[in-house]
Amino acid sequence: MHKHENFKLQLTATIPQKLAFLMQHPIQPINSEYDKLYYLMIMNEKIPRKWITIELMCNKAKAVYCSICLAFAVCENTFTTGSTNFRHMHSVIKIHETKVHISAVEAYLRSSKNKSFDNSISIKILNEKNRQIYSNVHIIKQIFEIIKFLGKQNLPYRGSNVTETLSHFVNENLNHGNFLEMIRIISKNDQILRDHLEKAILKSKRRKKKLKLSEKSKGRGSLITLLSKTTVNKVIDVVLDQIRNLIKKEIGNKRFSLQMDSTQDISVYDQATICLRYIYNGKITERLFALTKVTNSSGKGFFDILSECFLKHGIQMRNIIGELFNGAANMRGELVGLLALIRQQQGFEPNPNPEK
């Protein structure tokens, strides 16, 4: 897209040239359909977005730019090339203010002697962003602690599909599951978590109301509460990776024994457990390493599960020196059982006449 001279700046521009460039902005036509974009509400205070500058053509908006990013951003972004997403401009601007824009503003502040910040975003916006970052980190830490506690105590996380939604959370007579109930208890003595919970409940109710009015919309859309099953599962995956890394570090390249079995869970899915037994610091150590869904219960199917798991985590099949399986043919079969396939992988020849 061809840009007007007011929206161009050489990459080799000096600091004085960049500051002179900013003196030409913002370009914000008044009494236009974009008037609401020019301000940000923070704690009921109207803060001008003086970084927004609009390129006009025939008295109509051609593109929206960020004057601060044009001068001080280290890389291109939507508002240095000119955003033309007018239909979703409000959400695009909010996303921009939380990412590379902050770095550009900080670079401007370091370079400018204009401490009043008249030609840029108000310092209050930066303070608000920093406060939001601190709050989000605090909330994530609390969520981590709750998930670790529930895992350590071997307690279920979730309630039913109906009661675990935040839109029903105000009803204390319902059982919302251990995770959300612990969030409720901790929030009573944690102002940051309580404020976040109240906002999340309000957003969830609005989202549910919007879903009723729209037949096409499904799921949470762009709603992020950090309290959903999605967040819990992501945290559990992170904890799982940390535990597996610890086990791999303990095993190293040492020999170990393998225990593998399968059973059905409450949803009638067959799942296989992979347990490793080894010596660490002079003590016998036994760890559950993986729990995997079984789609093929033959010896070859179990061998493929084991091989994929070991390959993914860098564990050598040749280091297996003992196996503990049940007596089923798919596990101990002399030719195509799991034990036989492991032995073949290790270089042992199968016995075609096991009775001899």
C-alpha positions as CSV (number, residue, x, y, z in Angstrom):
1,M,0.0,0.0,0.0
2,H,1.4,3.4,-1.0
3,K,1.8,5.7,2.0
4,H,1.6,9.5,2.2
5,E,4.8,11.3,3.1
6,N,3.4,12.0,6.6
7,F,3.4,8.3,7.3
8,K,6.9,7.5,6.1
9,L,10.2,7.5,8.0
10,Q,13.6,6.3,6.9
11,L,15.1,3.4,8.8
12,T,18.3,5.3,9.3
13,A,16.4,8.3,10.8
14,T,18.1,9.9,13.8
15,I,16.4,10.6,17.2
16,P,15.9,14.3,16.4
17,Q,14.3,13.3,13.0
18,K,12.0,10.8,14.7
19,L,10.9,13.4,17.3
20,A,10.3,15.9,14.5
21,F,8.3,13.3,12.6
22,L,6.1,12.8,15.7
23,M,5.4,16.6,15.8
24,Q,3.3,16.1,12.6
25,H,1.0,13.7,14.5
26,P,-1.6,12.8,15.5
27,I,-3.9,13.2,12.6
28,Q,-7.4,12.6,14.0
29,P,-10.4,13.9,12.1
30,I,-13.1,15.1,14.5
31,N,-16.8,14.4,14.3
32,S,-16.0,11.1,12.5
33,E,-17.1,7.6,13.0
34,Y,-13.7,6.9,14.6
35,D,-14.0,9.4,17.5
36,K,-14.5,6.6,20.1
37,L,-11.1,5.2,19.0
38,Y,-9.3,8.3,20.2
39,Y,-9.8,7.6,23.9
40,L,-9.2,4.8,26.4
41,M,-11.2,4.4,29.6
42,I,-9.0,3.5,32.7
43,M,-10.7,3.5,36.1
44,N,-13.5,5.8,34.7
45,E,-10.9,8.2,33.4
46,K,-10.8,9.2,29.7
47,I,-7.2,8.9,28.5
48,P,-6.4,10.2,24.9
49,R,-4.8,7.8,22.5
50,K,-2.5,10.4,20.9
51,W,-0.6,7.6,19.1
52,I,-3.5,6.9,16.8
53,T,-3.1,8.8,13.5
54,I,-5.3,8.3,10.5
55,E,-4.4,8.5,6.8
56,L,-7.2,10.1,4.8
57,M,-8.2,9.9,1.1
58,C,-11.1,12.0,-0.2
59,N,-12.0,12.8,3.5
60,K,-12.4,9.1,4.2
61,A,-10.1,6.9,6.4
62,K,-7.7,4.9,4.3
63,A,-5.6,3.3,7.1
64,V,-4.9,3.7,10.8
65,Y,-1.3,4.0,12.0
66,C,0.6,4.2,15.3
67,S,2.9,7.3,15.1
68,I,5.0,6.0,18.0
69,C,5.6,2.6,16.3
70,L,6.3,4.3,13.0
71,A,9.2,6.2,14.7
72,F,10.5,3.8,17.4
73,A,9.3,0.2,16.8
74,V,12.1,-2.2,16.1
75,C,10.0,-4.3,13.7
76,E,7.0,-4.0,11.5
77,N,3.5,-4.5,13.0
78,T,-0.1,-3.9,11.9
79,F,0.0,-0.2,12.7
80,T,3.3,0.6,11.0
81,T,2.1,-0.8,7.7
82,G,-1.4,0.7,8.2
83,S,-4.4,-1.2,9.6
84,T,-7.4,-1.4,7.4
85,N,-9.4,-3.8,9.5
86,F,-12.1,-1.1,10.2
87,R,-14.7,-3.7,11.1
88,H,-12.7,-4.9,14.1
89,M,-10.6,-1.8,14.8
90,H,-11.5,-1.6,18.5
91,S,-10.2,-5.1,19.2
92,V,-7.2,-4.7,16.9
93,I,-6.2,-1.5,18.8
94,K,-6.5,-3.3,22.2
95,I,-4.3,-6.1,21.0
96,H,-1.7,-3.6,19.7
97,E,-1.5,-1.7,23.0
98,T,-0.5,-4.9,24.9
99,K,2.3,-6.0,22.6
100,V,5.1,-4.3,20.6
101,H,3.5,-0.9,21.2
102,I,4.7,-0.8,24.8
103,S,8.3,-1.3,23.7
104,A,8.0,1.5,21.2
105,V,6.5,3.8,23.9
106,E,9.4,3.0,26.3
107,A,11.9,3.8,23.5
108,Y,10.2,7.1,22.9
109,L,10.3,8.0,26.6
110,R,14.0,7.3,26.8
111,S,14.6,9.5,23.8
112,S,12.3,12.4,24.5
113,K,12.7,15.3,26.9
114,N,9.0,15.9,26.7
115,K,8.1,14.5,30.1
116,S,4.5,15.7,29.8
117,F,4.1,12.9,27.2
118,D,1.7,15.2,25.2
119,N,2.5,13.5,21.8
120,S,2.2,9.9,23.1
121,I,0.1,7.5,25.1
122,S,-0.4,8.6,28.6
123,I,2.0,7.2,31.3
124,K,-1.2,6.0,33.0
125,I,-1.7,3.5,30.3
126,L,1.8,2.0,30.8
127,N,1.2,1.8,34.6
128,E,-2.1,0.1,33.9
129,K,-0.5,-2.4,31.6
130,N,2.2,-3.1,34.3
131,R,-0.5,-3.6,36.9
132,Q,-2.3,-6.0,34.6
133,I,0.9,-8.0,34.1
134,Y,1.5,-8.2,37.8
135,S,-2.1,-9.3,38.4
136,N,-2.0,-12.0,35.7
137,V,1.3,-13.4,37.1
138,H,-0.2,-13.5,40.6
139,I,-3.3,-15.3,39.4
140,I,-1.3,-17.8,37.4
141,K,0.8,-18.6,40.5
142,Q,-2.3,-19.2,42.6
143,I,-3.7,-21.5,39.9
144,F,-0.5,-23.4,39.7
145,E,-0.5,-23.9,43.5
146,I,-4.1,-25.2,43.5
147,I,-3.5,-27.6,40.6
148,K,-0.3,-28.9,42.3
149,F,-2.2,-29.4,45.6
150,L,-5.1,-31.3,43.9
151,G,-2.7,-33.5,42.0
152,K,-0.6,-34.3,45.1
153,Q,-3.8,-35.2,47.1
154,N,-5.1,-37.3,44.1
155,L,-8.3,-35.3,44.0
156,P,-10.5,-34.7,40.8
157,Y,-10.4,-31.2,39.4
158,R,-13.7,-30.7,37.7
159,G,-17.4,-30.8,38.5
160,S,-20.2,-31.6,36.1
161,N,-20.4,-29.9,32.7
162,V,-23.3,-27.7,34.0
163,T,-22.0,-26.6,37.5
164,E,-18.4,-25.9,36.5
165,T,-19.2,-22.9,34.3
166,L,-18.5,-19.5,35.7
167,S,-22.0,-18.2,34.8
168,H,-23.4,-20.5,37.5
169,F,-20.6,-19.8,40.0
170,V,-22.6,-17.3,42.1
171,N,-24.8,-20.2,43.3
172,E,-22.9,-21.5,46.3
173,N,-25.4,-24.4,46.7
174,L,-23.9,-26.1,43.7
175,N,-20.8,-28.2,43.7
176,H,-18.5,-26.6,41.1
177,G,-15.7,-29.1,41.4
178,N,-12.6,-29.0,43.6
179,F,-10.6,-26.5,41.4
180,L,-13.2,-23.8,41.3
181,E,-14.3,-24.3,44.9
182,M,-10.7,-23.8,46.0
183,I,-10.5,-20.7,43.8
184,R,-13.6,-19.4,45.7
185,I,-12.0,-20.1,49.1
186,I,-8.7,-18.5,48.3
187,S,-10.3,-15.5,46.7
188,K,-12.0,-14.6,50.0
189,N,-8.5,-13.6,51.3
190,D,-6.9,-12.5,48.0
191,Q,-8.1,-9.2,46.6
192,I,-6.4,-9.6,43.2
193,L,-7.9,-13.1,42.7
194,R,-11.3,-11.9,43.9
195,D,-11.4,-9.0,41.5
196,H,-10.4,-11.3,38.6
197,L,-13.0,-13.8,39.6
198,E,-15.8,-11.2,39.7
199,K,-14.8,-9.9,36.2
200,A,-14.6,-13.4,34.8
201,I,-18.1,-14.3,36.1
202,L,-19.5,-11.1,34.6
203,K,-17.8,-11.8,31.2
204,S,-19.0,-15.4,31.3
205,K,-22.6,-14.3,31.8
206,R,-22.4,-11.8,29.0
207,R,-20.9,-14.5,26.7
208,K,-23.7,-16.9,27.6
209,K,-26.3,-14.3,26.9
210,K,-24.7,-13.6,23.6
211,L,-24.7,-17.3,22.7
212,K,-28.4,-17.5,23.3
213,L,-28.9,-14.6,20.8
214,S,-26.6,-16.1,18.2
215,E,-27.2,-19.6,16.8
216,K,-23.9,-19.6,15.0
217,S,-21.6,-18.8,17.9
218,K,-20.2,-21.7,20.0
219,G,-17.7,-22.1,22.7
220,R,-15.9,-19.3,24.6
221,G,-14.8,-17.4,21.6
222,S,-12.2,-14.8,22.7
223,L,-13.2,-15.1,26.4
224,I,-10.1,-15.8,28.5
225,T,-10.6,-16.3,32.2
226,L,-7.6,-18.5,33.2
227,L,-10.1,-20.5,35.2
228,S,-11.4,-22.9,32.5
229,K,-10.5,-26.6,31.9
230,T,-8.3,-25.5,29.0
231,T,-6.0,-23.5,31.4
232,V,-6.0,-26.4,33.9
233,N,-5.0,-28.9,31.2
234,K,-2.2,-26.7,30.0
235,V,-0.8,-26.3,33.5
236,I,-1.1,-30.1,34.0
237,D,0.8,-30.6,30.8
238,V,3.6,-28.2,32.0
239,V,3.8,-30.1,35.3
240,L,3.9,-33.4,33.4
241,D,6.8,-32.2,31.3
242,Q,8.7,-31.2,34.4
243,I,8.2,-34.5,36.1
244,R,9.3,-36.5,33.0
245,N,12.4,-34.3,32.6
246,L,13.3,-35.1,36.2
247,I,12.8,-38.9,35.6
248,K,14.9,-38.8,32.4
249,K,17.6,-37.0,34.3
250,E,17.6,-39.6,37.1
251,I,17.8,-42.5,34.7
252,G,20.4,-41.0,32.4
253,N,21.9,-43.8,30.4
254,K,21.5,-46.4,33.1
255,R,19.7,-49.7,32.9
256,F,16.1,-50.0,34.1
257,S,13.2,-52.3,34.3
258,L,9.8,-51.8,32.6
259,Q,6.3,-52.4,33.9
260,M,3.4,-52.0,31.4
261,D,-0.2,-52.9,31.8
262,S,-3.6,-51.6,30.6
263,T,-7.1,-51.2,32.1
264,Q,-10.3,-49.4,31.2
265,D,-11.3,-46.1,32.8
266,I,-14.8,-45.0,33.8
267,S,-15.4,-43.9,30.2
268,V,-14.6,-47.4,29.0
269,Y,-11.4,-46.3,27.2
270,D,-8.4,-48.8,27.4
271,Q,-5.4,-47.0,28.8
272,A,-1.8,-48.3,29.2
273,T,0.5,-47.4,32.0
274,I,4.3,-47.2,31.5
275,C,6.3,-47.5,34.7
276,L,10.1,-47.4,35.0
277,R,12.1,-48.9,37.8
278,Y,15.8,-48.0,38.3
279,I,18.5,-47.2,40.9
280,Y,19.0,-43.6,41.8
281,N,21.3,-42.4,44.6
282,G,21.6,-46.0,45.7
283,K,17.9,-46.5,46.2
284,I,15.3,-48.4,44.1
285,T,13.1,-45.9,42.5
286,E,9.8,-46.6,40.7
287,R,8.0,-43.9,38.6
288,L,4.9,-43.7,36.5
289,F,6.2,-42.3,33.3
290,A,3.2,-42.3,30.9
291,L,-0.5,-43.1,30.7
292,T,-1.6,-43.6,27.1
293,K,-4.8,-44.4,25.3
294,V,-4.7,-47.9,23.7
295,T,-6.2,-48.2,20.2
296,N,-4.6,-51.6,19.3
297,S,-4.4,-54.1,22.1
298,S,-2.2,-56.6,20.2
299,G,1.5,-57.1,21.1
300,K,2.5,-55.0,18.1
301,G,0.1,-52.3,19.3
302,F,1.6,-52.1,22.7
303,F,5.1,-52.2,21.3
304,D,4.3,-49.2,19.0
305,I,3.0,-47.3,22.0
306,L,6.2,-48.0,23.9
307,S,8.5,-47.3,21.0
308,E,6.7,-43.9,20.3
309,C,7.0,-42.9,23.9
310,F,10.6,-43.8,24.3
311,L,11.6,-42.2,21.0
312,K,9.8,-39.0,21.9
313,H,11.6,-38.7,25.3
314,G,15.0,-40.1,24.3
315,I,14.9,-43.3,26.3
316,Q,16.8,-46.2,24.9
317,M,15.0,-49.6,24.5
318,R,18.3,-51.4,24.7
319,N,18.7,-50.3,28.4
320,I,15.7,-52.4,29.5
321,I,17.0,-55.3,31.6
322,G,13.7,-56.6,33.1
323,E,10.0,-56.6,32.3
324,L,6.9,-57.0,34.4
325,F,3.8,-57.9,32.4
326,N,0.7,-60.0,32.9
327,G,0.4,-63.5,31.4
328,A,-1.7,-62.5,28.5
329,A,-0.6,-63.7,25.0
330,N,-0.3,-60.1,23.7
331,M,2.2,-59.4,26.4
332,R,4.2,-62.6,26.8
333,G,3.7,-64.3,23.4
334,E,6.9,-65.9,22.3
335,L,6.7,-64.6,18.7
336,V,4.5,-61.5,18.5
337,G,4.0,-60.6,22.1
338,L,5.3,-57.4,23.6
339,L,8.1,-59.1,25.4
340,A,9.2,-60.9,22.2
341,L,9.2,-57.6,20.2
342,I,11.3,-55.9,22.8
343,R,13.8,-58.8,22.7
344,Q,14.0,-58.5,18.9
345,Q,14.6,-54.8,19.2
346,Q,17.5,-55.6,21.5
347,G,19.0,-58.0,19.1
348,F,17.7,-61.3,20.5
349,E,16.4,-63.9,18.1
350,P,12.8,-65.2,18.7
351,N,12.4,-68.9,19.6
352,P,10.1,-70.5,16.9
353,N,9.6,-73.6,19.1
354,P,9.0,-72.4,22.6
355,E,8.1,-75.9,23.9
356,K,11.5,-77.3,23.0
